[in-house]
Amino acid sequence: MFDFPIAELITPEEQVAVARCVAIMASKDEVVSDSERHFVEELMGQMMLLPEERDKVRKEFDTPSDLIDAAKGVKHREARIFLYYQACCAAMADNKLVEGEEEALSNLAGAFEFDPEIAQLFLT
């Protein structure tokens, strides 16, 4: 977990969107491992999300929304970089990157207009 004072840089709505996206990312391989669930829980704790916000995020494990639609709520550049980094970490939380996760990360980088080569460096 990258300890970063993101709560000081982005709005509460963006924080919830970031956490939702990370939970969606964790569900991309259709099995949310304990390590992936723990990763999302730690992220929500770091951002000090309210209980009702946490419940909203946890729902993404069982019925994930569209990642790109959820990411549209993240406007600030810093928040987008933070989200992309956390999504990479969530994808790797179970020590394997599967095709659905790889595609989702690529789509997310494209939606944020990140340079594909730079975005790929986050995984290496």
C-alpha positions as a printed Julia matrix, in Angstrom:
124×3 Matrix{Float64}:
   0.0     0.0     0.0
   1.34    3.37   -1.04
   0.88    5.64    1.99
  -0.05    8.97    0.44
  -2.2    11.8     1.82
  -4.65   11.48   -1.05
  -7.55   12.58    1.16
  -5.95   16.01    1.29
  -5.76   16.3    -2.49
  -9.06   15.02   -3.84
 -12.73   15.39   -3.0
 -14.65   12.85   -0.88
 -16.65   11.87   -3.98
 -13.44   11.13   -5.86
 -12.19    9.07   -2.94
 -15.28    6.87   -3.12
 -14.87    6.58   -6.91
 -11.22    5.57   -6.48
 -12.13    2.89   -3.93
 -14.98    1.62   -6.13
 -12.64    1.35   -9.11
 -10.06   -0.56   -7.1
 -12.76   -2.97   -5.89
 -13.97   -3.41   -9.48
 -10.39   -4.08  -10.51
 -10.05   -6.71   -7.78
 -13.12   -8.5    -9.14
 -11.87   -8.61  -12.75
 -10.62  -12.19  -12.43
 -14.11  -13.14  -11.16
 -12.69  -14.35   -7.82
 -11.92  -11.79   -5.13
  -9.13  -13.25   -3.03
  -8.66  -12.47    0.64
  -5.55  -10.46   -0.23
  -7.48   -8.38   -2.78
 -10.31   -7.78   -0.32
  -7.8    -6.82    2.38
  -6.09   -4.42   -0.03
  -9.37   -2.6    -0.73
 -10.23   -2.5     2.99
  -6.85   -0.92    3.76
  -7.35    1.64    1.03
 -10.76    2.59    2.41
  -9.21    2.92    5.85
  -6.41    5.11    4.51
  -8.98    7.41    2.94
 -11.19    7.23    6.06
 -14.34    6.46    4.1
 -17.6     6.53    6.03
 -19.39    3.21    6.76
 -22.07    3.83    4.11
 -19.35    4.67    1.55
 -17.5     1.46    2.44
 -20.69   -0.54    1.92
 -21.06    1.03   -1.52
 -17.49   -0.02   -2.36
 -17.93   -3.57   -1.03
 -20.95   -4.07   -3.32
 -18.54   -3.85   -6.26
 -17.03   -7.21   -5.25
 -20.28   -9.06   -5.93
 -21.81   -6.98   -8.72
 -19.03   -4.92  -10.28
 -19.95   -1.81  -12.21
 -18.23   -0.77  -15.41
 -14.71    0.33  -14.5
 -14.56    3.22  -16.97
 -17.97    4.55  -15.91
 -16.9     4.49  -12.26
 -13.58    6.15  -13.15
 -15.39    9.1   -14.75
 -15.98   10.39  -11.23
 -12.23   10.92  -10.83
 -11.35   14.3   -12.3
  -8.1    15.52  -10.71
  -4.88   14.41  -12.36
  -3.36   13.42   -9.0
  -6.41   11.3    -8.23
  -6.2     9.59  -11.62
  -2.55    8.72  -11.11
  -3.32    7.47   -7.6
  -6.24    5.43   -8.91
  -4.19    3.86  -11.68
  -1.41    2.94   -9.26
  -3.88    1.45   -6.77
  -5.65   -0.46   -9.57
  -2.3    -1.97  -10.58
  -1.65   -2.94   -6.96
  -5.12   -4.46   -6.63
  -4.63   -6.47   -9.81
  -1.35   -7.81   -8.42
  -2.59   -8.32   -4.83
  -3.02  -12.04   -5.49
   0.39  -12.21   -7.23
  -1.01  -12.84  -10.7
  -2.19  -10.66  -13.52
  -4.88  -12.26  -15.64
  -6.13  -11.23  -19.06
  -9.23   -9.38  -17.79
  -7.13   -7.36  -15.37
  -4.57   -6.49  -18.04
  -7.28   -5.36  -20.43
  -9.02   -3.31  -17.72
  -5.78   -1.54  -16.82
  -5.14   -0.79  -20.48
  -8.66    0.61  -20.87
  -8.29    2.7   -17.73
  -4.99    4.14  -18.93
  -6.62    4.96  -22.26
  -9.61    6.62  -20.6
  -7.23    8.82  -18.59
  -5.13    9.51  -21.73
  -1.98    8.13  -20.09
   0.98    7.24  -22.29
   0.65    3.43  -22.75
   4.38    2.81  -22.25
   4.48    4.83  -19.04
   1.3     3.13  -17.78
   2.88   -0.27  -18.42
   5.82    0.72  -16.21
   3.48    0.73  -13.21
   3.17   -3.04  -13.61
   6.88   -3.64  -13.84
